[in-house]
Amino acid sequence: MALVGFARSSIARLAVLHAGLLAVSMMAVLGGVYLGTSRLIAEEGDQLIALEAQGLSEDFRERDLDAFVTTVVDRAEDPWVRGGVYELRGPRGDFLAGNVVVLPELAVQPGGWAEFDVAVTRGDANASRRIRAKVAELGGGYRLLVGHDVQDRRTFRAVMLRSLAWAVLVTLLFGALGGWWLGRRLSRAAQAISASAGRIAAGNLGERLALTGSGDEVDALVSRFNELLGRVEQLTTTMRAVLDSTAHDLRGHLNRIRGAAQDARQTAREPAAAAAADAVLAEIDRLSETLQGLLRIALAESGTAPLDEVDLSAVAADLAEFYQPVAAPGQLSVAIDPGLSVRGHRQLLAQALSNLLDNALKYGRGTPVALRLTRAGANARLEVEDRGPGIPAEHRELATQRFRRLPGSSGLPGSGLGLSLVAAVARLHHAELLLGDAGPGLRAVLELPLAIGGSAH
């Protein structure tokens, strides 16, 4: 599996691309040298054969037959020293002179070219030599074959081809190593940036990347990334300070208004004045609840909430114990696997589960509500299920948006922030809120990654 993962990585692709480009370049250069050299040698060899055939043809016309036969015999005496082969045939096809006998078998017209192999005896061993020859028409029915040994030329081409193959293989090897080194270097920089981004997302805004000191493009990228991190940290710190200050001021104003409303309620003598004071108190409580909800959502979505190992089983058990008196007798059923721990924010997890239970009891309207916490592979699966009207499939995405109230819920208490807070907490914990049909009712599911070991310590 590790090999498959490496084969799909950018490092492997870069190494293959780098090696492939170098190999293609090497093949193009050496291939061009090989073709050019081979063609040059072949053309020079053919030119020498043609010139010799032309010279012998002129000798045949200028001298008598016996003298010409003697010339051919002299040239054919030691062909493997001079490298030349000759064969002279008379008008009736009779052999007159030479060191090879091939013309009867060669279907070559006068002036044409032929290549053939001949056996050569050297000591006790026989060897095969490649011959390239031209057949010349001398006149009067006489034909002359003039050729040269091209075995060395073939050997040279074979050596060049082997050298080309080895050069390509070596280029592929060093190209792959060079591409791997370059890809590894870039991958390390990308992994460092990715790891830092993950730590920043987890709330460590002081995270910075280390420069290599090379002053290259990677260092330039890291430097710009660090500048971006500094700017993000500054903006986040400023926004957090503004938010905390604003929240503190709002809480102070609300507390003072609430105190004034309570005083008015205690001193009210008319029923209308008392009812108005009660309405103001209820609205203040609703505003306080909305403010607290917005602050918790902001904390969850900022990614700056500190995460520790949390015993989710204990959190669920505490909330179940808290809500048992609120629910009708026998309404809330609980099934919790012990010892399931996750890495998270205890207060936000408790608030998210509290919101799910609140919604189930509120919208279930007395129907059974089930709370389940079980192990699901490497995750802890938290489910809250009711038998109320549920949420239609087309409205489930809207239900997690802020201040969204579904049809039929206008008469019920709430600010429309319950499920949006649960969704924000899920994102903070790398989980997902799934809303499904309990047939009838709503099933809300949260699957959170278990901490290492999967149990609390």
C-alpha positions, 0 to 999 in steps of 0.5 A, spaced: 500 500 500 505 504 501 508 503 494 501 504 491 501 511 495 508 513 493 506 511 485 500 516 486 504 522 489 507 528 486 514 526 487 513 520 483 510 523 478 515 529 478 521 523 478 518 520 472 517 526 468 524 529 469 527 522 467 522 521 461 524 528 459 532 527 460 531 520 456 527 523 450 532 528 450 538 523 450 535 519 445 534 525 440 541 527 441 544 520 440 539 518 435 541 523 431 548 522 432 547 515 430 543 516 424 548 521 421 554 517 423 551 511 420 549 514 414 555 518 413 559 511 413 554 508 409 555 513 403 562 513 403 563 506 403 558 506 397 562 511 394 568 507 394 565 501 391 562 505 386 569 509 384 572 502 384 567 499 379 567 505 375 575 504 375 575 497 373 570 498 368 574 503 364 580 498 365 576 493 362 575 497 356 582 500 355 586 493 356 585 486 353 581 480 357 587 477 360 590 483 363 584 485 366 583 478 369 590 478 372 588 485 375 582 482 378 586 476 380 591 481 384 586 485 387 582 478 389 588 475 392 587 477 400 580 480 400 580 480 408 586 484 408 584 489 403 577 488 405 575 487 397 571 482 394 570 481 386 567 476 381 568 476 374 563 472 369 564 471 362 558 472 356 556 465 358 556 466 365 562 462 366 567 464 372 573 467 370 576 470 376 575 473 383 574 471 390 567 469 391 562 465 387 555 469 388 553 472 382 548 466 379 544 466 386 544 474 386 538 476 382 541 483 381 541 487 375 547 490 372 548 497 376 544 495 382 546 493 389 546 487 393 548 485 400 550 478 402 554 474 407 560 470 406 564 464 410 571 466 411 576 461 414 581 464 419 585 458 422 581 453 424 575 457 425 569 459 420 566 466 421 561 470 417 562 476 414 557 481 411 559 484 404 556 490 400 557 490 393 555 493 386 554 489 379 557 493 373 556 491 366 563 491 362 560 490 355 560 484 351 556 480 356 561 480 361 559 482 368 563 484 374 561 484 382 565 489 386 564 489 393 567 491 400 566 487 407 561 492 411 561 487 417 565 492 421 560 497 419 555 493 422 559 492 428 560 499 429 552 500 429 551 495 434 556 498 439 553 505 438 546 502 439 548 498 445 551 505 447 545 509 446 541 504 450 546 504 456 546 512 455 538 512 455 538 507 461 543 511 465 539 518 464 533 515 466 536 512 472 539 519 474 533 523 471 529 519 476 534 520 482 534 528 480 526 528 479 525 524 486 530 529 489 527 535 487 520 532 488 522 530 495 524 537 496 518 541 494 514 536 497 517 537 504 516 544 503 508 543 501 508 538 507 511 543 512 506 548 509 500 543 510 502 541 517 502 548 519 496 550 516 493 544 520 496 547 526 493 554 525 486 551 524 487 547 530 488 554 534 495 555 534 496 562 530 503 563 533 505 558 528 511 559 523 515 556 518 522 555 518 526 558 512 532 554 509 536 559 508 537 558 501 534 564 498 530 560 493 523 560 491 521 555 496 524 560 501 520 566 498 514 562 498 515 560 506 516 568 507 510 570 504 506 564 508 509 567 514 507 574 513 500 571 511 500 568 518 502 574 522 497 578 518 491 572 520 494 572 527 493 580 528 486 580 525 484 574 529 486 577 535 483 584 534 477 581 532 477 576 538 478 582 542 473 586 539 468 580 540 470 579 547 469 587 549 462 587 545 460 581 548 462 584 555 458 590 554 452 587 551 452 583 557 452 589 562 447 592 558 442 586 558 444 585 566 442 592 567 436 592 563 434 586 566 435 589 573 430 595 571 425 590 568 425 586 575 424 592 579 419 594 575 415 587 575 416 587 583 413 594 584 408 594 578 401 594 581 397 594 575 396 587 571 398 590 564 404 593 567 406 586 570 405 583 564 409 588 560 415 587 565 414 579 564 415 580 556 421 585 557 424 579 561 422 574 557 425 578 551 432 579 555 432 572 556 431 570 549 437 576 547 442 573 552 441 566 549 442 568 542 448 572 544 451 566 548 449 562 542 453 566 537 459 567 541 459 559 542 458 559 534 464 564 533 468 560 538 467 553 534 468 557 527 474 561 529 478 554 530 482 557 536 478 553 541 483 549 545 482 541 544 484 536 549 482 529 550 475 529 552 471 523 555 465 523 551 461 517 554 462 521 561 459 528 558 453 524 555 452 520 561 452 527 565 447 530 560 442 524 560 442 525 567 441 532 567 435 531 562 432 525 565 428 530 570 426 535 564 423 529 560 417 525 561 417 519 565 420 514 561 421 518 555 428 519 554 432 512 553 439 512 554 445 507 551 452 509 552 458 505 551 463 507 556 470 509 555 469 513 549 474 519 548 475 524 543 480 530 542 475 536 543 473 542 547 468 539 552 464 545 553 462 546 546 461 538 545 456 538 551 453 544 548 452 541 542 449 535 545 445 539 549 442 542 543 440 536 540 437 533 546 433 540 547 430 540 540 428 532 540 424 534 547 421 540 544 419 538 537 418 531 539 412 533 544 412 527 549 414 522 544 420 517 545 427 520 545 433 516 544 440 518 546 446 513 543 453 513 544 457 507 540 463 505 537 463 505 530 470 503 527 475 509 529 469 513 530 465 515 536 457 515 533 453 520 537 445 519 535 439 523 538 433 520 535 426 522 536 419 520 534 416 527 532 414 530 525 422 530 523 425 535 518 423 534 511 429 532 506 429 539 502 429 543 509 435 539 512 440 543 509 437 550 511 436 547 518 443 548 520 443 555 518 443 561 523 436 564 525 433 559 520 426 557 523 422 551 520 415 551 518 411 550 524 416 552 529 414 559 530 410 558 536 416 554 540 421 557 544 428 558 540 433 563 536 434 558 530 441 557 532 441 550 535 443 546 529 447 551 526 452 551 533 452 543 532 454 544 525 460 548 527 462 544 533 462 538 528 466 542 523 471 544 529 472 536 531 473 534 523 466 531 524 459 532 520 452 533 522 448 528 519 440 529 519 436 523 517 429 520 517 427 516 524 421 514 520 417 518 523 421 523 527 429 526 526 435 522 527 441 527 528 448 523 528 455 526 529 461 521 528 467 524 531 474 521 531 476 517 537 482 519 540 488 515 540 486 508 544 479 510 543 478 510 551 479 516 556 485 515 561 
